[in-house]
């Protein structure tokens, strides 16, 4: 496999999330705001406290136009409804968020989409004229679905790239917001849709998508995306998918096929995906997480390898008040993200398949048992269900202990190189109640409250 360029970030050791800011209200010509730029910064500050200052990336959703899924594939108009009263412009407020977030070890970047286009998009006429959107056999633009009251098209990457529209629109995007400065971008639903008039093959569309990716990469920007892409001829996700209906309506015969027979088209260009789908257990063993990582959609694979927590759903389901979301965030971070960081630092050596799930042996005597939800090192339990004590960093200088139901007594901490520990309680407002504890024979006595977490560092 070719590795196009080493990414700016190691996504297997970075907490990266989306944050949903706003959705359009086209009927009233306004934006339904869930989180303003100022409120986003406050959430980022609390996340930094909960995660002990690790590196984070937050991709803003709905930052453009009137909110999520507006304007695509153009992305240059900042959502004016996200600024605060008294701020001169949303663009200025966005740049301020980008700069202020650095104080909390966070890179703010952007969620976008190059696969969809809408009739209301300023460049829609050019997209149709240059065969940059799918067309019916009679040459008319194919309305794939009605979305938010507008005709929605799918982009033909071949036409979009060869016409020069992609580079023009992307360069405007880079001028409008600090995406180059962020060094990363999240592109949703970057799957292939073949054109019927003129007909394009999977290979042609994939070649054009790769050229688009290579241009973005050449600007110093990593691309993360929504799914794992391994397309076959005239295929789509399901019989009910709008693309499948488009092919069928055009009288195309859908070939038989299985995604396992298709290559991982974007491997080496896309280092991480929101939903790491269409990937086998064997491929999880063979592909290093530093090359490709994310949140596994297969529950048995997620149980043994763990994965990236999403974050976005927490604020959408609860509220933006830390009193409502901090506990759930801490739970997901400690039981999903923390084990993921830990396992990703070790080589994957052996996969053992069981009827109920998998067990994987890693280097350094580490074993992850997905059936029991356990992680051990040389037979010593480090994680059992929702009781966890693992190092946060690869240098093993900072550890986090978490218990969903509460636990008091001796905890295993075999990776610690120090004997005297400073222990503090992790809260949304920072670490509190510091105390000291001895580490003897790889064990430490701790009392963790239900749903609570402690940070453990060397006492100097």
BELCOR-V606799 format. One record per run of one state. SS is the DSSP state (helix for helix, strand for strand, loop for the rest). FROM is the first residue (numbers start at 1). LEN is the number of residues. If there is no record, write none. Layout:
# BELCOR-V606799
[[SS/FROM/LEN] [SS/FROM/LEN]]
This chain:
# BELCOR-V606799
[[loop/1/10] [helix/11/3] [loop/14/1] [strand/15/6] [loop/21/1] [strand/22/4] [loop/26/4] [strand/30/4] [loop/34/3] [helix/37/14] [loop/51/5] [strand/56/6] [loop/62/2] [strand/64/1] [loop/65/3] [strand/68/1] [loop/69/9] [strand/78/1] [loop/79/1] [helix/80/3] [loop/83/7] [helix/90/15] [loop/105/1] [strand/106/7] [loop/113/3] [strand/116/3] [loop/119/5] [helix/124/6] [loop/130/3] [strand/133/1] [loop/134/1] [strand/135/1] [loop/136/5] [strand/141/1] [loop/142/3] [strand/145/3] [loop/148/2] [strand/150/6] [loop/156/1] [helix/157/6] [loop/163/2] [helix/165/12] [loop/177/2] [helix/179/4] [loop/183/1] [strand/184/4] [loop/188/8] [strand/196/1] [loop/197/2] [strand/199/1] [loop/200/2] [helix/202/17] [loop/219/3] [strand/222/4] [loop/226/16] [helix/242/8] [loop/250/9] [helix/259/3] [loop/262/8] [strand/270/7] [loop/277/4] [helix/281/6] [loop/287/6] [strand/293/4] [loop/297/2] [helix/299/7] [loop/306/6] [helix/312/6] [loop/318/4] [helix/322/23] [loop/345/3] [strand/348/6] [loop/354/4] [strand/358/5] [helix/363/3] [strand/366/4] [loop/370/4] [strand/374/4] [loop/378/2] [strand/380/5] [loop/385/2] [strand/387/5] [loop/392/6] [strand/398/6] [loop/404/3] [strand/407/6] [loop/413/7] [strand/420/6] [loop/426/6] [strand/432/9] [loop/441/2] [strand/443/6] [loop/449/3] [strand/452/7] [loop/459/2]]
